[in-house]
């Protein structure tokens, strides 16, 4: 006779561990950082034991000059941007002044305004229209 198993019944095969006991795990080696790995791969200490190798001096000077040029160029660009913004503000102010003065001059150059200004000098507008003087040739 075959025994029939209940597929919904589960049995815990592990022995129960009391709650207050300490579980021991395998010790993991300490992880090495990226910088430690790079230092081991490059070995800078061996290169500089007797001082700075002369073969690196041109490269160091080249990168130093390039770095200084880069820094100077960025300072120059920022200074030019500030100067450009300042000039744009000045142009905007001058354009506003120009528009204001132009409107004032257009108002002052009207015939009625000119007549008002010269009235105290004793000048008045002519009531008759201008006429042409014709010269006949003999």
TORNUFI-187553 format. One record per residue (C-alpha): residue in three letters; x negated, y negated, z negated. Coordinates in steps of 0.001 Angstrom, whole numbers, plus 524288, in hexadecimal, padded with zeros to 5 digits. Layout:
REM TORNUFI-187553
type / px / py / pz
ALA / X / Y / Z
...
This chain:
REM TORNUFI-187553
type / px / py / pz
UNK / 80000 / 80000 / 80000
UNK / 7FAFE / 7F279 / 803C1
UNK / 7FBDD / 7E763 / 7FA42
UNK / 80282 / 7DB3C / 7FF6E
UNK / 7FBF5 / 7CE54 / 7FC3A
UNK / 8032A / 7C1DF / 7FA12
UNK / 7FD1C / 7B7E7 / 80343
UNK / 80202 / 7AC4F / 7FB5D
UNK / 7FBCD / 7B0AC / 7EECB
UNK / 7EDDB / 7ABD0 / 7ED33
UNK / 7E3FB / 7B0B7 / 7E3D2
UNK / 7D8DA / 7A89D / 7DEA3
UNK / 7CCDA / 7B105 / 7E02E
UNK / 7C3B0 / 7A7A4 / 7D928
UNK / 7C292 / 7A86E / 7CABB
UNK / 7C7C0 / 79CE2 / 7C370
UNK / 7BD1E / 79411 / 7BE03
UNK / 7BFF0 / 78D18 / 7B150
UNK / 7C162 / 77E82 / 7B315
UNK / 7B6DD / 77A6D / 7A9A5
UNK / 7ABA4 / 781C4 / 7B035
UNK / 7A17A / 77B63 / 7B8F6
UNK / 7A0A0 / 7800B / 7C6E8
UNK / 79322 / 7813F / 7CC6A
UNK / 79039 / 77D84 / 7DA6D
UNK / 7845C / 77F09 / 7E2DC
UNK / 77A7B / 7740A / 7E17A
UNK / 77993 / 76B9D / 7EDC0
UNK / 76CB8 / 7656C / 7F17C
UNK / 76CAD / 75691 / 7F070
UNK / 77045 / 75035 / 7FD60
UNK / 76578 / 748C2 / 80426
UNK / 7685E / 73B27 / 808E5
UNK / 76671 / 73683 / 816C9
UNK / 75B20 / 72DCD / 812C8
UNK / 753FE / 73913 / 80C5B
UNK / 7556B / 74136 / 818AD
UNK / 75085 / 73604 / 82142
UNK / 74504 / 733A2 / 81833
UNK / 74151 / 741FB / 818AF
UNK / 7425C / 7422D / 82788
UNK / 73A7D / 735D8 / 82A36
UNK / 7302F / 73662 / 81F9D
UNK / 72D27 / 727E8 / 81E53
UNK / 72405 / 72A65 / 812F6
UNK / 71A59 / 731C6 / 81B70
UNK / 71A00 / 726B5 / 82587
UNK / 716CF / 71C14 / 81BB5
UNK / 70D1E / 72313 / 812CB
UNK / 70182 / 71B78 / 81813
UNK / 708A8 / 70EBA / 81A98
UNK / 7106C / 709C6 / 82623
UNK / 70CB3 / 710D9 / 832AA
UNK / 707A6 / 70757 / 83CE8
UNK / 70F71 / 70DEA / 847A0
UNK / 71C31 / 708DF / 84192
UNK / 7180A / 6FA94 / 840E0
UNK / 71C22 / 6F6DE / 84EE9
UNK / 7297F / 6FD07 / 84CF6
UNK / 72B60 / 6F640 / 83FEE
UNK / 7277F / 6E925 / 845DA
UNK / 7305D / 6EB65 / 851A4
UNK / 73C48 / 6EE6B / 84947
UNK / 7391C / 6E324 / 84021
UNK / 738AF / 6D98C / 84B86
UNK / 7453B / 6DF23 / 85148
UNK / 74BD2 / 6DE0B / 843F3
UNK / 74780 / 6CFE7 / 8422F
UNK / 74C2C / 6CC97 / 84FE4
UNK / 7594C / 6D2FB / 84D19
UNK / 75AFB / 6CB7E / 84052
UNK / 75702 / 6BE9F / 8469E
UNK / 7601B / 6C0CD / 8521E
UNK / 76BB3 / 6C37E / 84936
UNK / 768DC / 6B70B / 84158
UNK / 767DF / 6AF36 / 84DF7
UNK / 774BC / 6B4CD / 852FE
UNK / 77BD2 / 6B199 / 8464C
UNK / 77657 / 6A3BA / 8466B
UNK / 77AE6 / 6A1D5 / 8547F
UNK / 7887C / 6A6DB / 85115
UNK / 7897C / 69D4A / 845B0
UNK / 784D2 / 6921C / 84E5E
UNK / 78E7D / 695E7 / 85917
UNK / 799CE / 6962D / 84F6D
UNK / 795C6 / 688D7 / 84A34
UNK / 79539 / 68334 / 85801
UNK / 7A289 / 6890C / 85B35
UNK / 7A84C / 6822F / 84F48
UNK / 7A20D / 67547 / 8537E
UNK / 7A73E / 676B7 / 86164
UNK / 7B4CD / 67978 / 85C07
UNK / 7B440 / 66D23 / 85397
UNK / 7AEFE / 664D2 / 85ECB
UNK / 7B98D / 669F0 / 867F9
UNK / 7C3FD / 66625 / 85E16
UNK / 7BDF2 / 65883 / 85CB9
UNK / 7BD4E / 65709 / 86B88
UNK / 7CBA2 / 65AAE / 86D04
UNK / 7CF8E / 65107 / 8626C
UNK / 7C783 / 645DF / 86842
UNK / 7CC51 / 648B8 / 8760D
UNK / 7DA80 / 6481F / 871A2
UNK / 7D7BC / 63B25 / 86AC0
UNK / 7D13B / 6354E / 876DA
UNK / 7DC71 / 639AF / 87F8A
UNK / 7E601 / 632EA / 8766E
UNK / 7DDC5 / 62686 / 875DC
UNK / 7DC60 / 625C7 / 884AB
UNK / 7EB17 / 6251C / 88748
UNK / 7EF8B / 61860 / 88D8B
UNK / 7F8B8 / 6151D / 88257
UNK / 7EDF8 / 61725 / 8782C
UNK / 7E463 / 60EC2 / 87FCA
UNK / 7EEA6 / 60401 / 880D4
UNK / 7F0B9 / 6043B / 87214
UNK / 7E223 / 60301 / 86F7E
UNK / 7DFA4 / 5F781 / 87899
UNK / 7EBCD / 5EFF1 / 87498
UNK / 7E47F / 5E8B8 / 869BF
UNK / 7DA8B / 5E423 / 873E3
UNK / 7E548 / 5DD36 / 87B55
UNK / 7E585 / 5E6C7 / 886AC
UNK / 7F277 / 5EBCC / 88BB0
UNK / 7F6CF / 5F58A / 895DF
UNK / 7F954 / 5F057 / 8A369
UNK / 807BC / 5F063 / 8A6F1
UNK / 80514 / 5EFB6 / 8B5A8
UNK / 7FF4E / 5FB3D / 8BC90
UNK / 7F1E0 / 5F9C6 / 8C2BF
UNK / 7F125 / 5F5BC / 8D109
UNK / 7E74D / 5F7A8 / 8DBE2
UNK / 7DF26 / 5ECBE / 8E14D
UNK / 7DD57 / 5EE27 / 8EFD3
UNK / 7D254 / 5E755 / 8F6E4
UNK / 7D3EB / 5E55A / 90571
UNK / 7C7EF / 5E520 / 90DF8
UNK / 7C682 / 5D90E / 91702
